Structure formats: C-alpha cells, structure tokens
Amino acid sequence: MSKRDYYDVLGLAKNASEDDIKKAYRKMASKYHPDKVTSEAEKASVEIKFKEAKEAYETLSDSEKRETYDQYGHSGDAWAHARSHNSHHTHTEHRTWNFGDSGDINHIFEELFKHHSGFNTHSQPQTIVINISLKDAYTGRIVKRDDTTIVIPRGIRSGTKLYADGKMYRIDVIQDAKFKRSLDDLMVDITISAIEAILGMNAILEHLDGTRLQFGIPAGIQNGQIVKLANTGMKNPEINHVGDMLVRITIIIPKDLSENDKTLLKNLPRRESINI
C-alpha cells in the first residue's frame, strides 16, 4: 500500500508553519491515541492512524527532513531521483550521491547496491567511516580509499553518507577548537576588554581556509552580543545558500589597574552611588 501524503495525513497545506504542524499533530495524537479505545477492532484502526500521524510529524517537524520530503516525496521518489541522476552520468567512473542526513537512507542505499553491485538486501552493507576536519568540510576535498575516489562536497554535515564504487561511506566531521557549527552558520568567541567595548575597535579573524576577515566591533557593544559577518559561514551542500559567521563578544573587567588608570577612569561620567 502506498503511503499517504504527510500533509494530507495532518490536514495541512504545503506552506504550513512549525506551529501549525505541532498543533495538527497534537490534535491527531489526542484523537487517535490507542489508549482511548477499548474495542480491539477500533484499536487496530486507530493504531494505524496514530502511527501514520506520528511518522508524518517526525518528518515535517524536522526542517532538513521536510526539505527533502518536499523535494522528493517518500523514499521511492528519492530513489527514482537518484536513478535518474545516474542515467545522465554514466560516463563518470566514480559516482557520488549526497542525500544529507534525511530520508529513508537505508532503503535508498539498498536499492543502489541491488541495482549496481548485486547487493543482497537481506544483509547490511559495511559502512566505512572517514574522519575529516571542519576545514575540510568547509572547503570540500577529494579522499582516496584504496582504489576509490570519494568526492566530499563543500559544507558536508557530520554523519552524511556517500556512495561510491559500490561502497557506502559515512563522513564524520571532527570538532574544531576555534569554530563551532550550527546548521550552516559558524560561531566563534572572542574576548575584549571593557575599554575596547566602550570605544569600539577593528578586528581581523582568520577563517578556516586561511582567509582574513576584517570587521568592526561597534562602540558600546554589550557582553554576549553577536557581530554577524554575512555569507561567510558554511555552504549548504543541497541548496544554493551560505550561512553566516557569528562572532560572540565576551567582555572582561580588569581586576588590577594602575593608579594612573584609575585616575583616568574616575574622570569618566559615572554615579557615585545607587539606590536599589
């Protein structure tokens, strides 16, 4: 039996918001929860609807899974897309598909192995793990494993599975000491003094690929505030989008000041006392 459209299952339009999806699922879960019926005949029917609603919610409430579903539908459609893609690239010796972290990946790879290397779908293919740095994920790279060439696209996310030469590879991105990734954004922390925060300053940030980003920290910036450097984050490997660099500012208060520094600071406008 073919699966129903997930939007139809929850009674939603294609442009439904996250709140709409949550509300629709809560309503369906409440209506079709198996614990609410006592008749065995009713229970079986309700259980199917409950599971159907749960599956639809788990896909549509996840932004990446929803994007893939909107593009390819159920896993059978994703496989048809991959098969169509392959038919237009038969001249390429090392073919690679990147399905990200979403969709019914096991089904897709079973189909790929079955049609391209006589794979037995009753056994699981061995997954070969390749560790790369965040820099490699940012720039993309080519990796050689034995006689296989694996093309790692720019912006690849940790855990993504790639298929090449009848083998399945999982790409794990090692955490970076300086930069943290959040979806397509990169985050970095910098520390400045209270005087630098008051007056503002220029900063130069060395990016993952060695390029230097120059930007200004505005006067009066507050502790924890973020300076955004647009379109300098990670490339999304599935759509034409580049994230941002988010620079979080931490302000330190000096504990030991010279008498000269204290004299200068006392000349700044300030309150001598405060009533709370």
C-alpha positions in Angstrom: 0.0 0.0 0.0 1.4 3.4 -1.0 1.9 6.0 1.8 -0.4 8.9 2.0 1.0 12.4 1.6 2.2 13.6 5.0 0.5 17.0 4.6 -2.8 15.2 3.9 -2.3 13.0 6.9 -2.1 16.0 9.2 -4.7 18.0 7.3 -2.2 20.8 6.4 -1.3 22.9 3.5 2.2 22.7 2.0 3.2 26.1 3.4 2.2 25.2 7.0 4.3 26.7 9.7 6.1 24.8 12.5 3.3 25.8 15.0 0.7 24.6 12.5 2.4 21.2 12.3 2.7 20.9 16.1 -0.9 21.8 16.6 -2.2 19.4 13.9 -0.1 16.5 15.4 -1.3 17.2 18.9 -4.9 17.1 17.7 -4.4 13.9 15.7 -2.4 12.2 18.6 -5.2 13.1 21.0 -7.9 11.9 18.7 -6.3 8.6 17.6 -4.3 7.6 20.7 -4.8 3.8 21.1 -5.3 4.1 24.9 -8.6 6.0 24.2 -10.4 3.0 22.7 -11.3 -0.4 24.2 -12.7 -2.3 21.2 -10.0 -4.4 19.6 -11.4 -3.7 16.1 -11.3 0.0 16.8 -7.9 -0.2 18.4 -6.3 -1.7 15.3 -7.7 1.0 13.0 -6.8 3.8 15.5 -3.3 2.4 15.9 -2.6 2.7 12.2 -3.8 6.3 12.1 -1.8 7.2 15.2 1.4 5.7 13.7 0.7 7.4 10.4 0.3 10.8 12.1 3.5 10.2 14.2 5.5 9.4 11.1 4.2 12.5 9.3 5.0 14.7 12.2 8.6 13.3 12.7 9.3 14.2 9.0 7.6 17.6 8.8 8.8 18.9 12.1 12.4 18.4 11.1 13.5 21.2 8.7 16.0 19.0 6.8 13.7 16.0 6.5 10.9 18.3 5.4 13.0 19.9 2.8 14.0 16.5 1.4 10.4 15.3 1.5 9.1 18.4 -0.2 11.6 17.8 -3.0 11.5 14.0 -3.4 8.4 12.8 -1.5 8.6 9.3 0.0 11.8 7.3 -0.3 10.7 5.7 -3.5 10.7 9.1 -5.1 14.2 9.8 -3.8 15.4 6.6 -5.3 13.8 7.4 -8.6 15.6 10.8 -8.5 19.0 9.1 -7.8 18.4 6.6 -10.5 17.5 9.3 -13.0 20.6 11.3 -11.9 22.8 8.2 -12.5 21.4 7.7 -16.0 22.7 11.1 -17.0 26.2 10.5 -15.6 27.1 7.0 -16.8 30.4 8.3 -18.2 31.7 9.2 -14.7 33.9 6.5 -13.2 33.4 7.4 -9.6 29.7 8.3 -9.0 28.7 10.0 -5.7 25.3 10.9 -4.3 24.8 13.0 -1.2 21.4 12.6 0.5 22.4 14.5 3.7 21.0 13.2 7.0 17.4 12.9 6.0 15.1 10.5 4.2 14.9 6.7 4.4 18.6 6.3 3.7 18.7 2.6 4.3 16.1 2.0 1.6 17.9 4.2 -0.8 21.2 2.5 -0.4 19.7 -0.9 -0.6 18.3 0.0 -4.0 21.6 1.5 -5.1 23.5 -1.6 -4.1 20.9 -4.0 -5.5 21.0 -2.4 -9.0 24.7 -1.5 -9.2 26.6 -4.3 -7.5 24.3 -7.3 -7.0 23.9 -6.4 -3.3 21.8 -8.7 -1.2 19.2 -6.6 0.5 18.9 -9.0 3.4 22.3 -8.1 4.6 23.6 -4.6 5.6 26.5 -3.1 3.6 29.6 -2.2 5.6 29.8 1.5 6.3 33.3 2.9 6.0 33.9 5.8 8.3 36.0 8.7 7.1 37.0 11.4 9.6 37.7 14.9 8.2 38.3 18.3 9.8 35.9 21.2 9.9 38.3 22.9 7.5 37.9 20.0 5.0 34.1 20.2 5.4 34.3 24.0 4.7 36.4 23.8 1.6 35.4 20.3 0.3 38.0 17.8 -0.7 38.7 14.5 -2.5 39.6 11.4 -0.4 41.2 8.2 -1.7 40.4 4.9 -0.1 42.2 2.0 -1.8 41.2 2.4 -5.4 38.1 4.5 -4.7 37.8 8.3 -5.1 35.3 9.9 -2.7 34.3 13.5 -3.6 33.4 15.3 -0.4 31.3 18.4 -1.2 31.7 21.8 0.4 29.6 22.2 3.5 29.1 18.5 4.1 27.5 17.8 7.5 28.8 15.3 10.0 27.1 11.9 9.6 26.3 12.3 6.0 26.5 9.1 4.0 28.1 8.9 0.5 28.0 6.1 -2.1 31.0 5.4 -4.4 32.1 2.4 -6.3 29.7 0.0 -4.6 30.7 1.1 -1.1 29.0 3.2 1.5 30.9 5.9 3.4 29.9 7.9 6.5 31.7 11.3 6.8 32.3 12.3 10.4 33.5 15.9 10.9 35.9 16.3 13.9 35.0 19.2 16.2 37.2 22.3 15.7 38.9 24.0 18.7 38.0 27.5 17.4 34.9 27.3 15.3 31.6 25.7 16.2 29.0 24.8 13.5 25.2 25.4 13.8 23.5 24.2 10.7 25.1 26.5 8.0 26.4 29.1 10.5 29.8 29.2 12.1 30.3 30.5 15.6 33.4 31.8 17.2 34.0 33.5 20.6 36.4 36.4 21.1 37.3 38.3 24.3 37.9 42.1 24.6 38.4 44.5 27.5 35.8 46.8 28.9 37.6 49.8 27.4 37.7 48.2 24.0 34.0 47.5 24.3 33.3 51.2 25.2 35.4 52.7 22.4 34.9 50.0 19.7 37.7 48.5 17.7 38.7 46.8 14.5 39.2 43.0 14.4 40.7 40.5 11.9 39.5 36.9 12.0 41.4 34.1 10.3 38.9 31.8 8.6 39.1 28.1 8.3 40.7 28.3 4.8 43.2 30.9 5.9 41.5 34.0 4.5 41.4 37.0 6.8 38.0 38.7 7.6 38.2 42.3 8.7 35.3 43.7 10.6 34.5 46.4 13.2 33.3 45.8 16.8 31.0 48.8 17.4 31.5 51.2 20.3 29.2 50.3 23.2 28.9 46.6 22.4 27.4 44.6 25.3 28.7 41.4 26.8 27.4 38.3 24.9 26.3 40.4 21.9 27.0 38.9 18.4 28.6 40.5 15.4 27.3 38.8 12.2 29.5 38.5 9.2 27.0 37.6 6.4 27.6 34.9 3.9 30.9 33.7 5.4 29.7 30.5 7.1 29.3 27.0 5.7 27.9 26.3 2.2 24.7 24.2 2.3 25.6 21.2 0.1 22.0 20.7 -1.0 20.8 24.2 -1.9 22.4 27.5 -3.1 22.9 29.0 0.4 25.8 30.1 2.5 25.5 30.6 6.3 26.9 33.4 8.4 29.8 33.8 10.7 28.6 34.7 14.2 31.2 36.4 16.4 30.2 36.3 20.1 31.8 39.0 22.2 32.9 38.4 25.8 33.9 41.4 27.8 36.4 41.1 30.7 36.6 43.5 33.6 40.2 44.1 34.7 40.9 43.4 38.4 44.3 45.1 38.8 44.5 48.7 37.5 47.4 51.1 37.9 46.8 54.3 39.9 47.1 56.3 36.7 44.4 54.1 35.0 42.1 54.6 38.0 42.6 58.4 37.9 41.7 58.4 34.2 38.6 56.3 34.7 37.4 58.5 37.6 37.1 61.4 35.1 34.5 59.5 33.1 30.9 60.2 33.8 29.6 57.8 36.5 27.4 57.6 39.5 28.9 57.8 42.9 26.1 55.8 44.5 22.9 53.9 43.6 19.7 53.3 45.4 18.2 49.9 44.8 
